[in-house]
Amino acid sequence: MKLISWNVNGINARAEGGLIDFIREENADFYLFQEIRTKKKNANSRLLEIDGYHDYWVSSEKKMGYSGVTTYCKKEPLSLQKGMGIEQFDREGRLMTLEFERFFLINVYFPNAGTELERLEFKTWFNKEFLNFCEKLRKDKPLLIGGDFNVAHTEKDLAEPEKNQQNAGFTIEETEWFSRFLRKGYIDTFREFEQEGGKYTYWSYQFNSREKNLGWRIDYFIISDELKDKIEDSYRLEDIKGSDHCPICLKMKNLL
C-alpha cells in the first residue's frame, strides 16, 4: 500500500504544472494534498476526472484561496469525516478523516504559528485538540496520519536551528507538543529509516533556499504504533518541484 502526502501550495497551479501526470505515474493508493487553496467547485476540471480514484475535498470557509485539503483514494472509504467538530478549526478546512476496514486515514494541514507568533496560541489549541481527536479514533482502529504539521521536531529537522529559536515552526511549545504526541504511541515513520539531518520537505521560495538546502522537515507520515510492523518504507520525493514543499511517501503492507 502506497501513500503520498504533499503540500501543493495551490492545487490548481500544480494541475497546470504536471500534477495529473505525477498522480498517474506514481500510481499510489492514496494521495493526501494540503494547502489546496480552492473549493471543489472551482477546481481545475482535470482534477475531478482522474480515472481510478475517488476524490474528497475540505476547503476553507474562512476566506478564499486559503488552506484546504484533498484526498484521492483508489478504494472508497467506509465513512468520511470533515474536521474535528470544532468550528474555529473546521472553517479553515484543515482536516479530513477517512475510515477503512483496518485503519483510519487522516489528512491534516496544521496552522502556522505566524511570523510574529500571532497564531501560536491558536496552534497550541489545535495541537491539543488534534491529539484528543486521534486518541478517541484510536480506540476503534489504528491511525495513519499524513500532512504538513508546520513544525520541525528537532534541530536536525531544519537547516539553521540556531537562527530559528522561537520562530514559527520551532518554538518550544510546538516541538515539545510533537514530542508528547510521539510519546503517546505514535511513530514518525521517516525516522525509522533515516537518522541524518539535512533531509527536508520545505524550502522558502526566497534566497535560493532549495538549491542551498536551507530547509525544514515539517511534513510527516505518522502512524499509531500498533502498525509498526506494517511499515515497509518512508521517504521524500525531493526531486518533485513546483511547490515550496516536496512530496513524501509511505509504503505499508497488508492493510488493504
C-alpha positions in Angstrom: 0.0 0.0 0.0 1.5 3.3 -1.1 0.6 6.7 0.2 1.8 10.1 -0.9 1.4 13.4 1.0 2.2 16.8 -0.4 1.6 20.4 0.5 0.9 21.6 -3.1 0.6 25.3 -2.3 -2.3 25.7 -4.7 -3.7 22.6 -6.3 -4.9 24.4 -9.4 -1.4 25.7 -10.0 0.0 22.2 -9.7 -2.6 20.8 -12.0 -1.3 23.2 -14.7 2.2 22.1 -13.9 2.1 18.3 -14.1 0.2 17.1 -11.0 -2.1 14.8 -13.0 0.8 13.1 -14.7 2.5 12.8 -11.2 -0.6 11.0 -9.8 -0.7 8.6 -12.7 3.0 7.9 -12.8 3.3 7.3 -9.0 0.2 5.1 -9.0 -0.2 5.4 -5.2 -3.3 4.1 -3.4 -3.7 7.4 -1.6 -2.8 11.0 -2.2 -3.1 13.5 0.6 -2.8 17.1 -0.6 -2.7 20.1 1.7 -3.0 23.9 1.2 -5.1 23.3 -1.9 -6.4 26.9 -1.8 -9.7 26.3 -3.6 -13.1 24.8 -3.3 -14.0 21.7 -5.3 -16.4 23.7 -7.5 -13.6 26.0 -8.5 -11.0 23.2 -9.1 -9.4 22.5 -12.5 -11.8 20.1 -14.2 -8.9 17.7 -14.8 -8.6 17.2 -11.1 -12.1 15.7 -11.0 -11.6 13.3 -13.8 -8.7 11.1 -12.7 -9.5 7.6 -13.6 -9.4 5.0 -10.8 -9.7 7.5 -7.9 -12.3 8.8 -5.6 -11.7 12.4 -4.6 -12.7 14.2 -1.4 -12.4 17.9 -0.6 -12.4 20.0 2.5 -12.0 23.7 1.9 -11.7 26.9 3.9 -14.9 28.7 4.7 -12.9 31.5 6.4 -11.5 33.1 3.2 -10.9 32.3 -0.5 -7.6 30.9 -1.7 -6.6 29.7 1.8 -5.8 26.3 3.4 -7.9 23.2 2.5 -7.1 19.5 2.0 -7.9 17.0 -0.7 -7.6 13.2 -0.6 -7.6 10.8 -3.6 -8.0 7.1 -3.0 -8.4 4.1 -5.2 -10.7 2.4 -2.6 -13.8 4.1 -1.5 -13.8 4.7 2.3 -16.4 3.3 4.7 -17.0 6.8 6.0 -15.7 10.4 5.8 -15.5 13.0 8.5 -14.6 16.6 7.7 -12.9 18.5 10.5 -12.7 17.7 14.2 -16.1 19.1 15.2 -14.6 22.4 16.5 -15.9 25.3 14.4 -12.9 27.6 14.8 -10.7 24.9 13.2 -13.1 23.4 10.8 -14.0 26.6 9.0 -10.3 26.8 7.9 -10.5 23.4 6.1 -7.6 21.7 7.9 -8.5 18.1 8.3 -10.4 15.1 7.0 -10.6 11.5 8.2 -11.4 8.6 6.0 -12.4 5.2 7.6 -11.3 1.9 6.0 -11.8 -1.6 7.3 -8.4 -1.8 9.1 -7.5 1.8 9.8 -8.4 5.5 9.9 -6.6 7.8 7.5 -6.2 11.4 8.5 -5.1 14.2 6.0 -4.1 17.3 8.0 -2.8 20.8 7.5 -1.7 22.3 10.8 -1.9 26.0 11.4 1.3 28.1 11.1 2.2 29.9 14.3 2.7 33.2 12.3 5.7 35.3 11.6 5.2 37.2 14.8 3.8 34.2 16.6 0.4 35.8 16.5 -1.2 32.4 16.0 0.9 30.4 18.4 -2.0 30.2 20.9 -4.4 29.1 18.2 -1.9 26.4 17.0 -1.3 25.3 20.5 -5.0 24.8 21.0 -5.2 23.0 17.6 -2.4 20.7 18.7 -4.1 19.8 21.9 -7.5 19.1 20.3 -5.8 17.1 17.4 -4.2 14.7 19.9 -7.5 14.3 21.7 -9.2 13.6 18.4 -6.6 11.0 17.5 -6.9 9.3 20.8 -10.6 8.9 20.5 -10.4 7.5 17.0 -7.6 5.1 18.0 -9.9 3.3 20.5 -11.6 1.8 17.4 -8.8 1.4 14.8 -5.2 2.2 14.2 -4.3 5.6 12.6 -2.3 6.6 9.6 -1.7 10.4 9.6 -0.2 12.4 6.7 0.2 16.1 6.3 2.0 19.3 6.9 2.5 19.7 10.7 4.2 23.1 10.4 6.8 22.1 13.0 10.4 20.9 12.8 10.7 18.4 15.6 14.4 18.5 16.4 17.4 20.5 15.4 18.3 18.0 12.7 14.9 18.8 11.1 15.9 22.3 10.0 19.0 23.8 8.4 19.5 26.7 10.8 18.2 25.8 14.2 20.3 28.4 16.0 18.7 31.2 13.9 15.2 29.9 14.3 14.9 29.5 18.1 11.4 30.6 19.0 10.5 31.2 15.4 7.2 29.8 14.0 7.6 26.0 13.5 10.4 25.7 16.0 9.1 27.2 19.2 9.4 25.3 22.4 5.6 25.0 22.6 5.5 23.3 19.2 8.5 21.0 19.5 7.5 19.9 23.0 4.0 19.1 21.9 5.3 17.0 19.0 7.5 15.0 21.4 4.5 14.5 23.7 2.4 13.3 20.7 5.0 10.7 19.8 5.3 9.5 23.4 1.6 8.8 23.3 2.4 5.9 21.0 2.8 7.4 17.6 5.7 6.9 15.2 7.5 9.4 12.8 7.9 6.9 10.0 10.7 8.7 8.2 12.9 8.4 11.3 12.5 4.7 11.2 14.7 4.7 8.1 16.7 7.9 8.2 18.5 9.3 11.2 20.6 12.0 9.5 19.7 15.7 9.3 19.6 17.7 6.1 16.6 15.8 4.8 14.0 18.5 4.4 10.5 18.8 2.9 10.1 22.6 2.8 12.2 25.3 1.4 11.3 29.0 1.2 11.0 30.4 -2.3 13.3 33.2 -1.2 17.1 33.2 -1.1 17.6 30.3 -3.4 16.8 28.1 -0.4 16.1 24.9 -2.2 19.3 24.9 -4.1 21.2 25.7 -0.9 19.2 23.1 1.0 18.2 25.7 3.6 15.1 23.8 4.5 12.8 22.4 7.2 11.3 18.9 7.6 7.7 19.8 8.6 5.8 17.2 6.5 5.2 13.8 8.1 3.6 10.4 7.9 2.8 9.4 11.4 1.3 6.0 12.4 0.0 4.7 15.7 2.5 2.1 17.0 0.1 -0.8 16.5 1.1 -0.6 12.9 4.8 -0.5 13.3 5.4 -4.0 11.9 3.5 -3.0 8.7 5.9 -0.2 7.7 7.9 -1.0 4.5 9.4 2.4 3.7 9.1 6.1 4.3 11.0 8.7 2.2 10.9 12.0 0.4 10.4 12.7 -3.3 12.8 15.6 -3.2 13.2 15.9 -6.9 9.5 16.8 -7.5 9.3 20.6 -7.9 6.6 23.2 -8.2 5.5 23.8 -4.6 7.8 25.1 -1.8 7.3 21.6 -0.3 8.3 18.2 -1.8 6.0 15.1 -1.6 6.6 12.4 1.0 5.8 8.7 0.5 4.9 5.9 2.9 4.7 2.3 2.0 2.8 -0.1 4.2 2.0 -3.8 3.9 -1.2 -5.9 4.3 -3.6 -3.1 5.2 -6.0 -3.0 2.2 
